[in-house]
């Protein structure tokens, strides 16, 4: 039964993060078609907006890890982990970015959530990179090339 619970929590959290990212990028696309800001302003707004989306997604996974650990008792964390919000945010950030320091290690079914967080984080960052590259109107002036930005 715990495996089903962990799977449902992982799926719900992953779906939430994917939808947050989709909505932010959709909003950015609509905004890019309406505003005529200078090139560098568009670049900065685009990058910081995506950064904010990734930050929110890390918090969502941190909440899922808290819920899985403290409420559902799906496992625990070994290492210098005191159960503070700071520690949940830290382990979530390390997983999402696939940094993987390894000093805090999930046990039990929390490993499932952490593993999928790394996969989803990698996919969302790749999607952000592709979005920035293939939506040049978010970072470049319409009709201008990279050489015109210098």
C-alpha positions as CSV (number, residue, x, y, z in Angstrom):
1,X,0.0,0.0,0.0
2,X,2.9,2.4,0.8
3,X,4.3,1.9,-2.7
4,X,1.0,3.0,-4.3
5,X,0.9,6.0,-1.9
6,X,4.5,6.9,-2.9
7,X,3.7,6.5,-6.6
8,X,0.6,8.7,-6.3
9,X,2.4,11.4,-4.4
10,X,5.2,11.3,-6.9
11,X,2.8,11.5,-9.9
12,X,0.8,14.3,-8.4
13,X,3.8,16.3,-7.5
14,X,5.4,15.7,-10.9
15,X,2.2,16.7,-12.7
16,X,1.9,19.9,-10.6
17,X,5.5,20.9,-11.4
18,X,5.1,20.2,-15.1
19,X,1.8,22.2,-15.2
20,X,3.4,25.1,-13.4
21,X,6.3,25.2,-15.9
22,X,3.8,24.9,-18.8
23,X,1.7,27.8,-17.5
24,X,4.7,30.1,-16.9
25,X,6.1,29.4,-20.4
26,X,2.7,30.0,-21.9
27,X,2.4,33.3,-20.1
28,X,5.9,34.3,-21.2
29,X,4.9,33.5,-24.9
30,X,1.8,35.6,-24.7
31,X,3.7,38.5,-23.0
32,X,6.5,38.3,-25.6
33,X,3.9,38.9,-28.3
34,X,2.5,42.0,-26.6
35,X,5.5,43.9,-25.2
36,X,8.2,45.7,-27.1
37,X,10.9,46.0,-24.5
38,X,14.6,46.4,-25.3
39,X,16.4,43.2,-26.1
40,X,18.4,43.0,-22.8
41,X,15.3,43.7,-20.7
42,X,13.4,40.9,-22.5
43,X,16.4,38.6,-21.9
44,X,16.6,39.4,-18.2
45,X,12.9,39.2,-17.6
46,X,12.8,35.8,-19.4
47,X,15.6,34.3,-17.5
48,X,14.5,35.6,-14.1
49,X,10.9,34.4,-14.8
50,X,12.2,30.9,-15.6
51,X,14.3,31.0,-12.5
52,X,11.3,31.9,-10.4
53,X,9.4,29.0,-11.9
54,X,12.2,26.6,-11.1
55,X,12.3,28.0,-7.6
56,X,8.6,27.4,-7.1
57,X,8.9,23.9,-8.5
58,X,11.7,23.1,-6.0
59,X,9.4,24.3,-3.2
60,X,6.6,22.1,-4.5
61,X,8.9,19.0,-4.3
62,X,10.2,20.1,-0.9
63,X,6.5,20.1,0.3
64,X,6.0,16.6,-1.1
65,X,9.1,15.4,0.6
66,X,7.9,16.8,3.9
67,X,4.5,15.3,3.4
68,X,6.0,11.9,2.5
69,X,8.4,11.9,5.4
70,X,6.4,13.5,8.2
71,X,2.8,12.6,7.4
72,X,2.8,9.4,5.2
73,X,6.0,8.0,6.9
74,X,7.4,6.7,3.5
75,X,10.9,6.8,4.7
76,X,13.5,9.1,6.3
77,X,16.7,11.0,5.6
78,X,20.1,9.8,6.8
79,X,22.9,12.3,7.4
80,X,22.9,15.8,8.7
81,X,19.1,16.3,8.4
82,X,17.2,18.0,11.2
83,X,13.7,18.1,9.6
84,X,13.7,21.9,9.2
85,X,12.1,23.7,6.2
86,X,15.7,24.7,5.3
87,X,16.7,21.0,5.1
88,X,13.7,20.0,3.0
89,X,14.4,22.9,0.6
90,X,18.1,22.0,0.5
91,X,17.5,18.3,-0.4
92,X,14.9,19.3,-2.9
93,X,17.2,21.7,-4.6
94,X,20.0,19.2,-4.7
95,X,17.7,16.6,-6.3
96,X,16.0,19.0,-8.7
97,X,19.3,20.3,-10.1
98,X,20.7,16.7,-10.1
99,X,23.6,18.1,-8.1
100,X,23.6,15.1,-5.8
101,X,26.0,16.0,-3.0
102,X,25.1,12.9,-1.1
103,X,25.5,14.0,2.5
104,X,21.7,13.7,3.0
105,X,20.4,10.4,1.7
106,X,16.7,9.4,1.4
107,X,15.6,6.0,2.6
108,X,12.6,3.9,2.0
109,X,10.1,5.1,-0.6
110,X,11.3,8.7,-0.4
111,X,14.0,7.5,-2.8
112,X,11.3,7.2,-5.4
113,X,10.2,10.8,-5.0
114,X,13.8,12.1,-5.0
115,X,14.7,10.1,-8.1
116,X,11.7,11.4,-10.0
117,X,12.4,14.9,-8.8
118,X,15.9,14.7,-10.4
119,X,14.3,13.5,-13.6
120,X,11.6,16.1,-13.7
121,X,14.1,18.8,-12.7
122,X,16.4,17.8,-15.6
123,X,13.5,17.8,-18.0
124,X,12.2,21.2,-16.8
125,X,15.6,22.8,-17.1
126,X,16.1,21.4,-20.6
127,X,12.7,22.7,-21.5
128,X,13.6,26.1,-20.3
129,X,16.9,26.1,-22.3
130,X,15.1,24.9,-25.4
131,X,12.4,27.5,-24.9
132,X,14.9,30.3,-24.6
133,X,16.8,29.2,-27.6
134,X,13.9,28.4,-29.9
135,X,11.8,31.4,-28.8
136,X,14.3,34.1,-29.9
137,X,11.7,36.8,-29.5
138,X,12.0,36.4,-25.8
139,X,15.7,37.2,-25.8
140,X,16.5,38.8,-29.2
141,X,14.9,41.7,-31.0
142,X,12.7,40.7,-33.8
143,X,14.7,40.4,-37.0
144,X,18.0,41.0,-35.2
145,X,20.8,38.4,-34.9
146,X,23.1,37.7,-32.0
147,X,25.7,39.9,-33.6
148,X,23.3,42.9,-33.3
149,X,23.1,42.5,-29.5
150,X,26.8,43.4,-28.9
